Amino acid sequence: MNIEDLTKRMNEFVKDKGWYDKNSPRPQTQRNLSLSLHLETSEILELFQWGEREIPKPALAGELADVALYLLQLASVSDIDLEDAILRKLQENYHRTWPEERG
């Protein structure tokens, strides 16, 4: 399964929930999805909040999946080809230098 397939599955889920409907209680706007993405990434941080300890893999996997789903949805409603954007960003990063590399 690739990003396009995952996005289709995510879109089917959102449609089945009625969240694309005009009067949805969860409008799929860039703003709302950006806020939701931020909140979900914060839930990853919560897992690590109280120091170094082993985090249950299923808990981390669930939170990472939530982040990925919101990211896919935000890219989708923004008409961004996420796979292409990731590949372009990786290419840019190959030519980028970070402060510790400039020394």
TORKOLTOR-853555 format. One record per residue (C-alpha): residue in one letter; x, y, z. Coordinates in pm, 1 decimal. Example, Ala and Ser with C-alpha at 12.3 -4.5 7.8 and 13.67 -1.06 7.14 Angstrom:
BEGIN
<code=a east=1230.0 north=-450.0 up=780.0>;
<code=s east=1367.0 north=-106.0 up=714.0>;
! end
This chain:
BEGIN
<code=m east=0.0 north=0.0 up=0.0>;
<code=n east=132.6 north=347.0 up=-85.3>;
<code=i east=42.6 north=703.5 up=17.2>;
<code=e east=-221.6 north=729.1 up=-255.8>;
<code=d east=-389.9 north=408.2 up=-136.5>;
<code=l east=-379.8 north=523.1 up=226.5>;
<code=t east=-528.9 north=858.6 up=127.9>;
<code=k east=-814.1 north=685.4 up=-56.4>;
<code=r east=-886.3 north=468.2 up=248.1>;
<code=m east=-876.8 north=774.8 up=474.5>;
<code=n east=-1112.3 north=963.8 up=239.2>;
<code=e east=-1356.5 north=670.6 up=240.5>;
<code=f east=-1355.9 north=673.3 up=620.6>;
<code=v east=-1414.9 north=1050.4 up=640.5>;
<code=k east=-1694.2 north=1027.1 up=383.7>;
<code=d east=-1857.2 north=734.8 up=568.6>;
<code=k east=-1850.9 north=938.2 up=890.5>;
<code=g east=-2024.2 north=1229.4 up=712.3>;
<code=w east=-1743.6 north=1471.3 up=785.0>;
<code=y east=-1745.3 north=1604.6 up=428.6>;
<code=d east=-2112.8 north=1701.1 up=464.1>;
<code=k east=-2193.4 north=2071.9 up=461.9>;
<code=n east=-2319.5 north=2078.7 up=821.5>;
<code=s east=-2068.5 north=1832.4 up=962.8>;
<code=p east=-1966.9 north=1879.6 up=1327.7>;
<code=r east=-1611.5 north=1808.1 up=1206.1>;
<code=p east=-1559.0 north=2027.9 up=897.4>;
<code=q east=-1253.7 north=1911.1 up=704.9>;
<code=t east=-1087.2 north=2250.6 up=662.0>;
<code=q east=-716.8 north=2325.9 up=650.6>;
<code=r east=-744.5 north=2512.2 up=980.8>;
<code=n east=-932.4 north=2236.0 up=1161.9>;
<code=l east=-705.8 north=1964.5 up=1029.0>;
<code=s east=-392.7 north=2162.2 up=1119.0>;
<code=l east=-519.2 north=2202.8 up=1475.1>;
<code=s east=-605.6 north=1834.1 up=1495.1>;
<code=l east=-263.2 north=1738.1 up=1359.4>;
<code=h east=-96.3 north=1951.4 up=1625.9>;
<code=l east=-310.3 north=1800.8 up=1901.1>;
<code=e east=-229.7 north=1447.8 up=1788.2>;
<code=t east=145.0 north=1518.3 up=1780.6>;
<code=s east=109.2 north=1647.5 up=2135.7>;
<code=e east=-36.7 north=1311.4 up=2232.1>;
<code=i east=290.1 north=1152.8 up=2117.9>;
<code=l east=476.6 north=1388.1 up=2350.5>;
<code=e east=243.4 north=1290.5 up=2633.0>;
<code=l east=369.3 north=935.1 up=2609.3>;
<code=f east=720.6 north=1060.8 up=2690.5>;
<code=q east=613.9 north=1328.4 up=2939.8>;
<code=w east=750.5 north=1184.2 up=3262.2>;
<code=g east=1101.1 north=1087.2 up=3168.1>;
<code=e east=1282.9 north=804.5 up=3003.1>;
<code=r east=1077.1 north=489.4 up=3020.4>;
<code=e east=970.3 north=222.2 up=2780.8>;
<code=i east=660.4 north=327.6 up=2589.2>;
<code=p east=422.2 north=47.8 up=2493.1>;
<code=k east=464.3 north=-4.0 up=2119.8>;
<code=p east=86.6 north=-26.4 up=2051.8>;
<code=a east=29.8 north=309.4 up=2223.4>;
<code=l east=300.4 north=481.1 up=2017.4>;
<code=a east=182.4 north=309.5 up=1699.2>;
<code=g east=-172.2 north=432.4 up=1756.4>;
<code=e east=-62.6 north=792.0 up=1808.2>;
<code=l east=167.7 north=782.7 up=1505.7>;
<code=a east=-121.2 north=648.9 up=1298.0>;
<code=d east=-344.9 north=934.7 up=1416.2>;
<code=v east=-78.1 north=1186.2 up=1310.5>;
<code=a east=-35.8 north=1017.9 up=972.4>;
<code=l east=-409.8 north=1017.1 up=907.5>;
<code=y east=-445.4 north=1387.8 up=984.5>;
<code=l east=-140.0 north=1461.9 up=769.8>;
<code=l east=-287.5 north=1266.9 up=478.8>;
<code=q east=-620.2 north=1444.3 up=520.2>;
<code=l east=-460.9 north=1789.9 up=537.7>;
<code=a east=-259.8 north=1719.8 up=222.3>;
<code=s east=-571.0 north=1586.1 up=51.2>;
<code=v east=-795.9 north=1885.2 up=121.9>;
<code=s east=-504.9 north=2115.4 up=29.4>;
<code=d east=-462.5 north=1936.1 up=-305.7>;
<code=i east=-100.2 north=1852.1 up=-226.0>;
<code=d east=62.3 north=1538.4 up=-359.7>;
<code=l east=226.5 north=1435.5 up=-34.0>;
<code=e east=443.7 north=1169.1 up=-193.3>;
<code=d east=584.4 north=1423.6 up=-439.7>;
<code=a east=626.8 north=1684.3 up=-164.7>;
<code=i east=820.8 north=1437.3 up=51.9>;
<code=l east=1048.0 north=1333.3 up=-234.4>;
<code=r east=1115.6 north=1697.7 up=-326.3>;
<code=k east=1191.2 north=1784.7 up=36.7>;
<code=l east=1430.7 north=1491.8 up=69.0>;
<code=q east=1610.6 north=1610.1 up=-243.7>;
<code=e east=1635.7 north=1965.0 up=-102.8>;
<code=n east=1769.1 north=1828.9 up=224.0>;
<code=y east=2052.7 north=1647.8 up=46.2>;
<code=h east=2183.1 north=1989.9 up=-59.0>;
<code=r east=2115.1 north=2158.2 up=273.5>;
<code=t east=2369.5 north=2206.8 up=547.7>;
<code=w east=2289.0 north=2228.2 up=915.6>;
<code=p east=2477.5 north=2456.3 up=1157.8>;
<code=e east=2683.0 north=2172.4 up=1310.1>;
<code=e east=2797.8 north=2071.8 up=959.0>;
<code=r east=2929.4 north=2420.3 up=871.3>;
<code=g east=3202.7 north=2417.8 up=1136.9>;
! end
